[in-house]
Amino acid sequence: MDDRLIVALDVPNAVAGLELAERLGDAVGFYKIGLGMLTGGGLALAQELKADHGKRIFLDMKLFDIGATVEAAVRGLARFDLDFLTVHGDPHVVRAAKEGAAGSALKILGVTILTSLERADLDAGMIQPGELHEITVERAARAFEAGADGIICSPREAAAIRALPNARLIVTPGVRPAGAALGDQKRVETPASAIGAGADHIVVGRPIWQAADPRAAAQAILAELRG
């Protein structure tokens, strides 16, 4: 299995998530479970996929709070033997998350700027002026300095972040096969472009789970990566 592809199980509940994973079978070895499934049995699904099916799990919680709260939350999540966990890339959050994950194999990924956002969205949120690209790269650098095992960014920033002297894992959502609908994503590239720019992993959801044949859709993306 090529773990460069992470399939986002952005389906309503754990039952639907397990059904999708069973349809994908041995074509996919890495899954993302996010906030949308948290109240639908997401943690139970994560444990089942990990323990019973040997899959790797990326828990996409994007935690953000005071340090003590983040540390406590991550310490609890680290008991589930997961692989990746996202927190906001703010240095105090990353440092607290690393404390919480101490002694486990859980990797902490700092979120830079969401792939659904553009400069106008940052203005609305009163984020500092400047080019979105430069802000994303700077947030990545600060997250790495704070101890993050990796970062989340759009494929369009991957090359610049890979060039940072302290770069580690780079995971890119906002990836769409050529011709696929963009949905709510704005800063998008193809799977091969994202990996070529320096990403270690790409995250793909709707183009796979909305496909008539999800397994074939995943295999087509993997073939593109290998090509």
C-alpha positions as CSV (number, residue, x, y, z in Angstrom):
1,M,0.0,0.0,0.0
2,D,1.2,3.5,-0.9
3,D,0.7,5.5,2.3
4,R,1.3,8.8,0.4
5,L,-2.4,8.8,-0.2
6,I,-4.6,9.5,2.8
7,V,-8.3,9.1,2.2
8,A,-10.5,11.4,4.2
9,L,-13.5,9.5,5.6
10,D,-15.7,12.6,5.5
11,V,-18.9,10.5,5.7
12,P,-21.7,10.9,8.3
13,N,-20.8,8.1,10.8
14,A,-18.6,5.2,11.7
15,V,-20.8,2.7,9.9
16,A,-20.5,4.5,6.6
17,G,-16.8,5.0,7.2
18,L,-16.2,1.3,7.8
19,E,-18.3,0.4,4.7
20,L,-16.2,2.7,2.6
21,A,-12.9,1.3,4.0
22,E,-14.1,-2.2,3.2
23,R,-14.8,-1.1,-0.4
24,L,-11.4,0.4,-0.7
25,G,-9.8,-2.8,0.8
26,D,-6.1,-3.2,0.4
27,A,-5.8,-0.3,-2.1
28,V,-5.7,2.2,0.8
29,G,-3.7,2.0,4.0
30,F,-4.1,5.5,5.6
31,Y,-7.3,7.2,6.6
32,K,-8.2,10.7,7.9
33,I,-11.0,11.0,10.5
34,G,-12.2,14.6,11.2
35,L,-14.5,16.6,13.3
36,G,-17.5,15.9,11.1
37,M,-17.5,12.2,12.3
38,L,-16.5,12.9,15.9
39,T,-20.0,12.5,17.2
40,G,-20.8,9.7,14.8
41,G,-18.3,7.2,16.3
42,G,-15.1,8.6,14.8
43,L,-12.8,7.5,17.6
44,A,-14.3,4.0,17.7
45,L,-13.8,3.7,13.9
46,A,-10.2,4.9,14.3
47,Q,-9.6,2.1,16.8
48,E,-11.2,-0.5,14.7
49,L,-9.4,0.4,11.5
50,K,-6.1,0.5,13.4
51,A,-6.4,-2.6,15.5
52,D,-8.5,-4.9,13.3
53,H,-7.5,-3.8,9.8
54,G,-3.9,-2.6,10.3
55,K,-4.6,0.9,8.8
56,R,-2.8,4.1,9.7
57,I,-5.0,6.8,11.2
58,F,-4.8,10.6,10.9
59,L,-7.1,12.3,13.4
60,D,-7.9,15.8,12.1
61,M,-9.1,17.7,15.2
62,K,-7.3,21.0,14.6
63,L,-7.1,21.6,18.4
64,F,-6.8,25.1,19.7
65,D,-7.0,26.3,23.3
66,I,-4.8,27.3,26.2
67,G,-1.7,25.2,26.6
68,A,-2.9,23.1,29.6
69,T,-6.1,22.2,27.8
70,V,-4.4,21.2,24.6
71,E,-1.8,19.1,26.5
72,A,-4.5,17.3,28.4
73,A,-6.6,16.6,25.3
74,V,-3.6,15.3,23.4
75,R,-2.5,13.1,26.3
76,G,-5.9,11.5,26.2
77,L,-5.9,11.0,22.4
78,A,-2.4,9.6,22.5
79,R,-3.7,6.5,24.3
80,F,-5.6,5.5,21.1
81,D,-2.3,4.5,19.2
82,L,-3.0,6.9,16.3
83,D,-0.5,8.1,13.8
84,F,-1.2,11.8,13.1
85,L,-3.1,14.5,15.0
86,T,-3.7,18.1,13.9
87,V,-3.5,21.2,16.1
88,H,-3.4,24.8,15.1
89,G,0.1,25.8,14.1
90,D,0.4,28.5,16.8
91,P,3.7,27.8,18.7
92,H,2.1,27.7,22.1
93,V,-0.4,25.1,20.9
94,V,2.2,23.0,19.2
95,R,4.5,23.0,22.3
96,A,1.5,21.9,24.5
97,A,0.5,19.2,22.0
98,K,4.0,17.8,22.0
99,E,4.0,17.6,25.8
100,G,0.8,15.8,25.7
101,A,2.1,13.3,23.1
102,A,5.3,12.6,24.9
103,G,6.1,9.0,25.2
104,S,3.8,8.0,22.3
105,A,4.4,7.5,18.6
106,L,1.7,10.1,17.8
107,K,2.9,12.8,15.4
108,I,1.7,16.4,15.9
109,L,0.9,18.3,12.7
110,G,0.4,22.1,12.8
111,V,-2.2,23.6,10.6
112,T,-0.9,26.7,8.7
113,I,-3.7,28.3,6.7
114,L,-6.8,26.2,5.6
115,T,-6.9,25.3,1.9
116,S,-10.4,26.7,1.7
117,L,-9.2,30.3,2.6
118,E,-8.0,33.2,0.4
119,R,-6.6,36.6,1.3
120,A,-10.2,38.0,1.6
121,D,-11.0,35.4,4.2
122,L,-7.9,36.4,6.2
123,D,-8.9,40.0,6.1
124,A,-12.4,39.1,7.4
125,G,-10.6,37.3,10.3
126,M,-8.3,40.2,11.0
127,I,-5.2,38.2,10.1
128,Q,-2.1,40.4,9.5
129,P,-1.7,41.9,6.0
130,G,0.6,40.3,3.5
131,E,0.7,37.6,0.9
132,L,-1.1,34.4,1.9
133,H,1.8,32.3,0.6
134,E,4.3,34.1,2.8
135,I,2.1,33.9,5.9
136,T,1.6,30.2,5.3
137,V,5.4,29.5,5.0
138,E,6.1,31.6,8.1
139,R,3.5,29.8,10.1
140,A,5.1,26.5,9.0
141,A,8.5,27.7,10.0
142,R,7.3,28.7,13.5
143,A,5.4,25.5,14.0
144,F,8.6,23.5,13.1
145,E,10.6,25.7,15.6
146,A,8.0,24.9,18.3
147,G,8.6,21.1,17.7
148,A,5.9,20.1,15.2
149,D,6.5,16.8,13.6
150,G,4.9,18.1,10.4
151,I,2.5,20.7,9.0
152,I,-0.7,21.0,7.0
153,C,-0.6,23.3,4.0
154,S,-2.0,23.6,0.5
155,P,0.1,22.1,-2.3
156,R,0.9,25.6,-3.5
157,E,3.1,26.3,-0.5
158,A,4.7,22.8,-0.3
159,A,7.8,23.6,-2.3
160,A,8.7,26.7,-0.2
161,I,8.0,24.9,3.0
162,R,10.1,21.9,1.9
163,A,13.0,24.3,1.3
164,L,12.9,25.5,5.0
165,P,16.0,24.3,6.9
166,N,13.9,22.6,9.6
167,A,11.2,21.1,7.4
168,R,9.7,17.8,8.4
169,L,6.5,16.1,7.3
170,I,4.3,18.0,4.8
171,V,0.7,16.9,4.4
172,T,-1.4,18.6,1.8
173,P,-5.2,18.6,1.6
174,G,-6.7,20.7,-1.3
175,V,-5.7,17.9,-3.8
176,R,-8.0,17.1,-6.7
177,P,-7.5,14.9,-9.7
178,A,-7.6,16.7,-13.0
179,G,-11.2,17.5,-13.9
180,A,-12.6,16.9,-10.4
181,A,-15.0,19.4,-8.8
182,L,-13.2,21.8,-6.4
183,G,-16.1,22.0,-3.8
184,D,-15.1,24.4,-1.1
185,Q,-11.4,24.2,-1.9
186,K,-9.6,27.2,-3.4
187,R,-5.9,26.6,-3.4
188,V,-5.8,23.3,-5.3
189,E,-3.4,21.1,-7.2
190,T,-3.4,17.6,-8.7
191,P,-2.0,14.6,-6.7
192,A,1.2,14.4,-8.8
193,S,1.8,18.2,-8.6
194,A,1.5,18.1,-4.8
195,I,3.9,15.2,-4.3
196,G,6.3,16.8,-6.9
197,A,6.2,20.0,-4.9
198,G,7.5,18.2,-1.8
199,A,4.5,16.8,0.0
200,D,4.9,13.6,1.9
201,H,1.2,12.8,2.0
202,I,-1.8,14.1,0.1
203,V,-5.4,14.0,1.6
204,V,-8.3,13.3,-0.8
205,G,-11.9,12.8,0.2
206,R,-14.8,13.6,-2.0
207,P,-13.2,12.6,-5.4
208,I,-12.9,9.1,-3.9
209,W,-15.9,8.6,-1.6
210,Q,-18.4,10.3,-4.0
211,A,-17.1,8.2,-7.0
212,A,-19.3,5.4,-8.3
213,D,-16.3,3.1,-7.8
214,P,-14.3,4.5,-4.8
215,R,-11.6,1.8,-5.1
216,A,-11.0,2.5,-8.8
217,A,-10.8,6.3,-8.0
218,A,-8.2,5.7,-5.3
219,Q,-6.2,3.4,-7.6
220,A,-6.2,6.0,-10.3
221,I,-4.8,8.6,-7.9
222,L,-2.1,6.1,-6.8
223,A,-1.2,5.3,-10.4
224,E,-0.8,9.0,-11.0
225,L,1.6,9.2,-8.0
226,R,3.6,6.3,-9.2
227,G,3.8,7.7,-12.7
